[in-house]
Amino acid sequence: MERKIETKCIHLLEDEEEYIHYGAISYPIYQTATYAHLGVGKSSGYDYSRLQNPTKEHLEKVVASLENGTDAFAFSSGMAAISLLMELFKPGDHIIAESDLYGGSIRLFHNVSAKNGITFSHIDCFKENIGDFITPATKAIYIETPTNPMMNVTDISAVAEITRKYNLILIVDNTFMSPYFQNPLDLGADIVVHSGTKYLSGHNDTLAGFLVTKRADIAEKFAFLIKTTGAGLSPFDSWLVLRGIKTLGVRMEKSQENAIKIAHWLKKQKVVKKVIYTGLPEHSGYEIMKKQARGFGGMLTFQLESKEFALSILKKVRMIKFAESLGGVETLITYPTTQTHADVPQEIREKNGITESTLRLSVGIENADDLIYELEKVFEETERELSGRKKS
Ligand SMILES: *Cc1c(COP(=O)(O)O)cnc(C)c1O
């Protein structure tokens, strides 16, 4: 029987075949840079930690198993993973990318990849026809689904049909759903990207990134590039991510349960103009999500009636922290305009619907009643203050 994903977060099948590491239940941290050779021309398989490290390798096997890939590669951050990924392309290559991508990816594409001669078309993969943008130079399609922060959903299988037809590489940043809820390789993607900083590690205490594939030609290129450029994850951070992944299942379920409750509460607030959560049946991507994912996740975006209201919420929250990042046990609230998407040109930001009254919530695993109670207080205080100001 194929094991279920919660179990795969905790147990790696191949480790059960022999008695290793004195039976240690927690995988040991091999805090070493180099390895002694058994003799001239004889290697244990481990020569230098930029190339191979047992703790990092163990983590890579776990992540490959969760994404149903053959190979995973662990990096010092999500951006380190995406930077290395861009080394697959050469000057003159063209990439079609979703327009509402993570801000850091857009900054990389426009300021670093562009300088190296790679060109990009940013499109709304849900509304626009991808085929119209393919040229003879097009090499890849890069998507996130749901997107950050507007939660636009793309049908991965439908895009995979196009990439297969034109022989393009389909890259999916799966950070928002985590492998617990969505597996793009099963839907036809060639490469999955993760910021392991988010749900995989899950505790806002380490940075990490991953590339996962089941294509041997791509895995071989990644292995060479990592060895050559050196952005691999350290042994200790690998261990932290391994520890985080063990509870991925329960964390994802609880974040989602809380997110659904908060989305319904927000919908009832007069000052909230719009709640964007893929788990609401009125969301334009709801049916696609039901088809391609096993859940809706713990991320939601909402729009207030005014910029003042949004800024006041950020100032007043106490337990909920006003901070960048997402996917941890703590609930965080962000302001995409000046934080994650500050480097995205204003016209792209506005075209995507990110306004100055847009807030994004990464719902943690606290008790939902406590989260709603805090939001209630913050909303009440703000309403009182703003109406007082209007009168005076
Ligand atoms: C955070 C994030 C990244 C970048 O990852 P880092 O670990 O912060 O470098 C990439 N994609 C998405 C969707 C993210 O949320």
The ligand as a MOL file (V3000), in Angstrom:
LIG
                    3D

  0  0  0     0  0            999 V3000
M  V30 BEGIN CTAB
M  V30 COUNTS 15 15 0 0 0
M  V30 BEGIN ATOM
M  V30 1 C 9.2950 33.3390 0.4700 0
M  V30 2 C 9.0480 32.8860 -0.8910 0
M  V30 3 C 10.0960 32.6960 -1.7990 0
M  V30 4 C 11.5370 33.0170 -1.4400 0
M  V30 5 O 12.0280 32.1740 -0.4460 0
M  V30 6 P 13.1020 32.6040 0.6660 0
M  V30 7 O 13.2590 31.3630 1.4700 0
M  V30 8 O 12.5410 33.7570 1.4320 0
M  V30 9 O 14.3520 32.9880 -0.0670 0
M  V30 10 C 9.7770 32.2280 -3.0530 0
M  V30 11 N 8.5010 31.9550 -3.4230 0
M  V30 12 C 7.4710 32.1430 -2.5760 0
M  V30 13 C 6.0860 31.8320 -3.0230 0
M  V30 14 C 7.7020 32.6070 -1.2880 0
M  V30 15 O 6.6750 32.7900 -0.4620 0
M  V30 END ATOM
M  V30 BEGIN BOND
M  V30 1 1 1 2
M  V30 2 1 2 3
M  V30 3 2 2 14
M  V30 4 1 3 4
M  V30 5 2 3 10
M  V30 6 1 4 5
M  V30 7 1 5 6
M  V30 8 2 6 7
M  V30 9 1 6 8
M  V30 10 1 6 9
M  V30 11 1 10 11
M  V30 12 2 11 12
M  V30 13 1 12 13
M  V30 14 1 12 14
M  V30 15 1 14 15
M  V30 END BOND
M  V30 END CTAB
M  END
